[in-house]
Structures are given as C-alpha cells and as structure tokens.
Amino acid sequence: MRDNTRGALGRRGLDLLTKAHLGALQAVADQALSARMAIPPPLPQ
C-alpha cells in the first residue's frame, strides 16, 4: 500500500483532495508498518 500511494502521489493532474487523501493513506500505512509492541516483563510471583 505504501508503494502504491507513493507512486500515485507522483502522478500528474491530481486534484488537491485526491493528493490529501493519498497523503493520509500513506501516513496511516507508514504508522502501521513502523508500529512496535512493547511487552512488559512478567510480574514477580
């Protein structure tokens, strides 16, 4: 998805709303792909 939006943003003739939509999609994809999960250590028993 990230590559698709990057490629689409490089096309000529896109209107401002379409560019904004593609930029938002790219931001969501980047955020999802860079997400990391922190797992806390187990609680002492």
PDB file of N, CA, C and O in Angstrom:
ATOM      1  N   MET A   1       0.829  -1.194   0.000  1.00  0.00           N
ATOM      2  CA  MET A   1       0.000   0.000   0.000  1.00  0.00           C
ATOM      3  C   MET A   1       0.869   1.252   0.000  1.00  0.00           C
ATOM      4  O   MET A   1       0.574   2.227  -0.691  1.00  0.00           O
ATOM      5  N   ARG A   2       1.950   1.212   0.788  1.00  0.00           N
ATOM      6  CA  ARG A   2       2.800   2.392   0.879  1.00  0.00           C
ATOM      7  C   ARG A   2       3.397   2.728  -0.483  1.00  0.00           C
ATOM      8  O   ARG A   2       3.440   3.895  -0.873  1.00  0.00           O
ATOM      9  N   ASP A   3       3.859   1.705  -1.211  1.00  0.00           N
ATOM     10  CA  ASP A   3       4.435   1.949  -2.533  1.00  0.00           C
ATOM     11  C   ASP A   3       3.376   2.418  -3.521  1.00  0.00           C
ATOM     12  O   ASP A   3       3.653   3.255  -4.380  1.00  0.00           O
ATOM     13  N   ASN A   4       2.175   1.887  -3.404  1.00  0.00           N
ATOM     14  CA  ASN A   4       1.089   2.300  -4.300  1.00  0.00           C
ATOM     15  C   ASN A   4       0.742   3.773  -4.107  1.00  0.00           C
ATOM     16  O   ASN A   4       0.554   4.503  -5.079  1.00  0.00           O
ATOM     17  N   THR A   5       0.659   4.207  -2.851  1.00  0.00           N
ATOM     18  CA  THR A   5       0.309   5.611  -2.619  1.00  0.00           C
ATOM     19  C   THR A   5       1.450   6.520  -3.041  1.00  0.00           C
ATOM     20  O   THR A   5       1.215   7.607  -3.570  1.00  0.00           O
ATOM     21  N   ARG A   6       2.682   6.086  -2.810  1.00  0.00           N
ATOM     22  CA  ARG A   6       3.828   6.900  -3.221  1.00  0.00           C
ATOM     23  C   ARG A   6       3.834   7.071  -4.743  1.00  0.00           C
ATOM     24  O   ARG A   6       4.078   8.164  -5.255  1.00  0.00           O
ATOM     25  N   GLY A   7       3.561   5.977  -5.456  1.00  0.00           N
ATOM     26  CA  GLY A   7       3.508   6.042  -6.914  1.00  0.00           C
ATOM     27  C   GLY A   7       2.360   6.914  -7.401  1.00  0.00           C
ATOM     28  O   GLY A   7       2.511   7.685  -8.349  1.00  0.00           O
ATOM     29  N   ALA A   8       1.225   6.785  -6.753  1.00  0.00           N
ATOM     30  CA  ALA A   8       0.061   7.573  -7.155  1.00  0.00           C
ATOM     31  C   ALA A   8       0.283   9.059  -6.897  1.00  0.00           C
ATOM     32  O   ALA A   8      -0.166   9.901  -7.675  1.00  0.00           O
ATOM     33  N   LEU A   9       0.979   9.382  -5.799  1.00  0.00           N
ATOM     34  CA  LEU A   9       1.239  10.791  -5.500  1.00  0.00           C
ATOM     35  C   LEU A   9       2.158  11.436  -6.537  1.00  0.00           C
ATOM     36  O   LEU A   9       2.157  12.656  -6.696  1.00  0.00           O
ATOM     37  N   GLY A  10       2.932  10.627  -7.231  1.00  0.00           N
ATOM     38  CA  GLY A  10       3.833  11.154  -8.251  1.00  0.00           C
ATOM     39  C   GLY A  10       3.164  11.407  -9.593  1.00  0.00           C
ATOM     40  O   GLY A  10       3.801  11.928 -10.509  1.00  0.00           O
ATOM     41  N   ARG A  11       1.909  11.051  -9.723  1.00  0.00           N
ATOM     42  CA  ARG A  11       1.208  11.245 -10.993  1.00  0.00           C
ATOM     43  C   ARG A  11       0.822  12.699 -11.184  1.00  0.00           C
ATOM     44  O   ARG A  11       0.552  13.420 -10.223  1.00  0.00           O
ATOM     45  N   ARG A  12       0.802  13.104 -12.411  1.00  0.00           N
ATOM     46  CA  ARG A  12       0.383  14.477 -12.750  1.00  0.00           C
ATOM     47  C   ARG A  12      -1.132  14.576 -12.805  1.00  0.00           C
ATOM     48  O   ARG A  12      -1.833  13.593 -13.045  1.00  0.00           O
ATOM     49  N   GLY A  13      -1.611  15.774 -12.581  1.00  0.00           N
ATOM     50  CA  GLY A  13      -3.028  16.057 -12.774  1.00  0.00           C
ATOM     51  C   GLY A  13      -3.932  15.691 -11.616  1.00  0.00           C
ATOM     52  O   GLY A  13      -5.154  15.728 -11.763  1.00  0.00           O
ATOM     53  N   LEU A  14      -3.376  15.340 -10.473  1.00  0.00           N
ATOM     54  CA  LEU A  14      -4.232  15.010  -9.334  1.00  0.00           C
ATOM     55  C   LEU A  14      -4.759  16.287  -8.696  1.00  0.00           C
ATOM     56  O   LEU A  14      -4.032  17.270  -8.553  1.00  0.00           O
ATOM     57  N   ASP A  15      -6.017  16.261  -8.320  1.00  0.00           N
ATOM     58  CA  ASP A  15      -6.582  17.431  -7.648  1.00  0.00           C
ATOM     59  C   ASP A  15      -6.144  17.424  -6.184  1.00  0.00           C
ATOM     60  O   ASP A  15      -5.646  16.417  -5.681  1.00  0.00           O
ATOM     61  N   LEU A  16      -6.333  18.536  -5.519  1.00  0.00           N
ATOM     62  CA  LEU A  16      -5.862  18.730  -4.152  1.00  0.00           C
ATOM     63  C   LEU A  16      -6.481  17.719  -3.179  1.00  0.00           C
ATOM     64  O   LEU A  16      -5.788  17.214  -2.296  1.00  0.00           O
ATOM     65  N   LEU A  17      -7.754  17.426  -3.327  1.00  0.00           N
ATOM     66  CA  LEU A  17      -8.425  16.488  -2.439  1.00  0.00           C
ATOM     67  C   LEU A  17      -7.844  15.075  -2.589  1.00  0.00           C
ATOM     68  O   LEU A  17      -7.633  14.376  -1.598  1.00  0.00           O
ATOM     69  N   THR A  18      -7.594  14.670  -3.813  1.00  0.00           N
ATOM     70  CA  THR A  18      -7.009  13.351  -4.055  1.00  0.00           C
ATOM     71  C   THR A  18      -5.609  13.270  -3.467  1.00  0.00           C
ATOM     72  O   THR A  18      -5.258  12.258  -2.862  1.00  0.00           O
ATOM     73  N   LYS A  19      -4.802  14.310  -3.630  1.00  0.00           N
ATOM     74  CA  LYS A  19      -3.464  14.333  -3.050  1.00  0.00           C
ATOM     75  C   LYS A  19      -3.521  14.246  -1.534  1.00  0.00           C
ATOM     76  O   LYS A  19      -2.717  13.546  -0.919  1.00  0.00           O
ATOM     77  N   ALA A  20      -4.462  14.949  -0.933  1.00  0.00           N
ATOM     78  CA  ALA A  20      -4.613  14.908   0.518  1.00  0.00           C
ATOM     79  C   ALA A  20      -5.023  13.508   0.977  1.00  0.00           C
ATOM     80  O   ALA A  20      -4.514  13.004   1.978  1.00  0.00           O
ATOM     81  N   HIS A  21      -5.930  12.892   0.250  1.00  0.00           N
ATOM     82  CA  HIS A  21      -6.390  11.551   0.596  1.00  0.00           C
ATOM     83  C   HIS A  21      -5.234  10.547   0.487  1.00  0.00           C
ATOM     84  O   HIS A  21      -5.048   9.723   1.382  1.00  0.00           O
ATOM     85  N   LEU A  22      -4.471  10.609  -0.585  1.00  0.00           N
ATOM     86  CA  LEU A  22      -3.337   9.704  -0.760  1.00  0.00           C
ATOM     87  C   LEU A  22      -2.270   9.946   0.304  1.00  0.00           C
ATOM     88  O   LEU A  22      -1.660   9.000   0.802  1.00  0.00           O
ATOM     89  N   GLY A  23      -2.048  11.200   0.649  1.00  0.00           N
ATOM     90  CA  GLY A  23      -1.082  11.513   1.701  1.00  0.00           C
ATOM     91  C   GLY A  23      -1.511  10.951   3.039  1.00  0.00           C
ATOM     92  O   GLY A  23      -0.684  10.447   3.799  1.00  0.00           O
ATOM     93  N   ALA A  24      -2.802  11.036   3.334  1.00  0.00           N
ATOM     94  CA  ALA A  24      -3.318  10.486   4.586  1.00  0.00           C
ATOM     95  C   ALA A  24      -3.199   8.963   4.595  1.00  0.00           C
ATOM     96  O   ALA A  24      -2.838   8.381   5.618  1.00  0.00           O
ATOM     97  N   LEU A  25      -3.496   8.314   3.478  1.00  0.00           N
ATOM     98  CA  LEU A  25      -3.346   6.864   3.386  1.00  0.00           C
ATOM     99  C   LEU A  25      -1.894   6.452   3.591  1.00  0.00           C
ATOM    100  O   LEU A  25      -1.608   5.464   4.268  1.00  0.00           O
ATOM    101  N   GLN A  26      -0.992   7.209   3.007  1.00  0.00           N
ATOM    102  CA  GLN A  26       0.427   6.911   3.154  1.00  0.00           C
ATOM    103  C   GLN A  26       0.870   7.067   4.614  1.00  0.00           C
ATOM    104  O   GLN A  26       1.658   6.262   5.111  1.00  0.00           O
ATOM    105  N   ALA A  27       0.379   8.072   5.281  1.00  0.00           N
ATOM    106  CA  ALA A  27       0.729   8.281   6.688  1.00  0.00           C
ATOM    107  C   ALA A  27       0.221   7.128   7.552  1.00  0.00           C
ATOM    108  O   ALA A  27       0.930   6.671   8.449  1.00  0.00           O
ATOM    109  N   VAL A  28      -0.995   6.656   7.293  1.00  0.00           N
ATOM    110  CA  VAL A  28      -1.552   5.537   8.052  1.00  0.00           C
ATOM    111  C   VAL A  28      -0.740   4.269   7.784  1.00  0.00           C
ATOM    112  O   VAL A  28      -0.442   3.517   8.712  1.00  0.00           O
ATOM    113  N   ALA A  29      -0.386   4.031   6.534  1.00  0.00           N
ATOM    114  CA  ALA A  29       0.409   2.851   6.191  1.00  0.00           C
ATOM    115  C   ALA A  29       1.781   2.912   6.854  1.00  0.00           C
ATOM    116  O   ALA A  29       2.247   1.915   7.406  1.00  0.00           O
ATOM    117  N   ASP A  30       2.425   4.064   6.805  1.00  0.00           N
ATOM    118  CA  ASP A  30       3.739   4.223   7.441  1.00  0.00           C
ATOM    119  C   ASP A  30       3.647   3.974   8.941  1.00  0.00           C
ATOM    120  O   ASP A  30       4.506   3.305   9.516  1.00  0.00           O
ATOM    121  N   GLN A  31       2.623   4.503   9.565  1.00  0.00           N
ATOM    122  CA  GLN A  31       2.449   4.334  11.002  1.00  0.00           C
ATOM    123  C   GLN A  31       2.205   2.862  11.350  1.00  0.00           C
ATOM    124  O   GLN A  31       2.769   2.351  12.318  1.00  0.00           O
ATOM    125  N   ALA A  32       1.383   2.195  10.578  1.00  0.00           N
ATOM    126  CA  ALA A  32       1.090   0.786  10.844  1.00  0.00           C
ATOM    127  C   ALA A  32       2.319  -0.087  10.630  1.00  0.00           C
ATOM    128  O   ALA A  32       2.562  -1.021  11.395  1.00  0.00           O
ATOM    129  N   LEU A  33       3.088   0.211   9.601  1.00  0.00           N
ATOM    130  CA  LEU A  33       4.260  -0.609   9.306  1.00  0.00           C
ATOM    131  C   LEU A  33       5.418  -0.353  10.259  1.00  0.00           C
ATOM    132  O   LEU A  33       6.310  -1.192  10.375  1.00  0.00           O
ATOM    133  N   SER A  34       5.424   0.774  10.934  1.00  0.00           N
ATOM    134  CA  SER A  34       6.512   1.067  11.862  1.00  0.00           C
ATOM    135  C   SER A  34       6.109   0.839  13.320  1.00  0.00           C
ATOM    136  O   SER A  34       6.881   1.136  14.231  1.00  0.00           O
ATOM    137  N   ALA A  35       4.915   0.318  13.538  1.00  0.00           N
ATOM    138  CA  ALA A  35       4.432   0.091  14.905  1.00  0.00           C
ATOM    139  C   ALA A  35       5.251  -1.011  15.575  1.00  0.00           C
ATOM    140  O   ALA A  35       5.625  -2.007  14.957  1.00  0.00           O
ATOM    141  N   ARG A  36       5.508  -0.797  16.829  1.00  0.00           N
ATOM    142  CA  ARG A  36       6.216  -1.798  17.632  1.00  0.00           C
ATOM    143  C   ARG A  36       5.430  -2.024  18.911  1.00  0.00           C
ATOM    144  O   ARG A  36       4.787  -1.117  19.440  1.00  0.00           O
ATOM    145  N   MET A  37       5.498  -3.227  19.382  1.00  0.00           N
ATOM    146  CA  MET A  37       4.767  -3.563  20.595  1.00  0.00           C
ATOM    147  C   MET A  37       5.783  -3.796  21.712  1.00  0.00           C
ATOM    148  O   MET A  37       6.725  -4.573  21.557  1.00  0.00           O
ATOM    149  N   ALA A  38       5.582  -3.127  22.814  1.00  0.00           N
ATOM    150  CA  ALA A  38       6.433  -3.325  23.977  1.00  0.00           C
ATOM    151  C   ALA A  38       5.737  -4.297  24.921  1.00  0.00           C
ATOM    152  O   ALA A  38       4.621  -4.045  25.376  1.00  0.00           O
ATOM    153  N   ILE A  39       6.396  -5.390  25.205  1.00  0.00           N
ATOM    154  CA  ILE A  39       5.834  -6.399  26.100  1.00  0.00           C
ATOM    155  C   ILE A  39       6.527  -6.246  27.451  1.00  0.00           C
ATOM    156  O   ILE A  39       7.742  -6.424  27.545  1.00  0.00           O
ATOM    157  N   PRO A  40       5.773  -5.919  28.490  1.00  0.00           N
ATOM    158  CA  PRO A  40       6.380  -5.735  29.803  1.00  0.00           C
ATOM    159  C   PRO A  40       6.905  -7.065  30.363  1.00  0.00           C
ATOM    160  O   PRO A  40       6.412  -8.131  29.995  1.00  0.00           O
ATOM    161  N   PRO A  41       7.897  -7.000  31.247  1.00  0.00           N
ATOM    162  CA  PRO A  41       8.391  -8.241  31.852  1.00  0.00           C
ATOM    163  C   PRO A  41       7.317  -8.867  32.725  1.00  0.00           C
ATOM    164  O   PRO A  41       6.417  -8.172  33.197  1.00  0.00           O
ATOM    165  N   PRO A  42       7.400 -10.170  32.944  1.00  0.00           N
ATOM    166  CA  PRO A  42       6.380 -10.824  33.776  1.00  0.00           C
ATOM    167  C   PRO A  42       6.441 -10.301  35.216  1.00  0.00           C
ATOM    168  O   PRO A  42       7.499  -9.914  35.711  1.00  0.00           O
ATOM    169  N   LEU A  43       5.301 -10.302  35.858  1.00  0.00           N
ATOM    170  CA  LEU A  43       5.220  -9.859  37.250  1.00  0.00           C
ATOM    171  C   LEU A  43       5.828 -10.931  38.157  1.00  0.00           C
ATOM    172  O   LEU A  43       5.662 -12.125  37.908  1.00  0.00           O
ATOM    173  N   PRO A  44       6.527 -10.505  39.202  1.00  0.00           N
ATOM    174  CA  PRO A  44       7.094 -11.493  40.129  1.00  0.00           C
ATOM    175  C   PRO A  44       5.976 -12.256  40.843  1.00  0.00           C
ATOM    176  O   PRO A  44       4.907 -11.713  41.120  1.00  0.00           O
ATOM    177  N   GLN A  45       6.245 -13.499  41.124  1.00  0.00           N
ATOM    178  CA  GLN A  45       5.210 -14.328  41.764  1.00  0.00           C
ATOM    179  C   GLN A  45       5.652 -14.762  43.133  1.00  0.00           C
ATOM    180  O   GLN A  45       4.916 -15.465  43.825  1.00  0.00           O
TER     181      GLN A  45
END
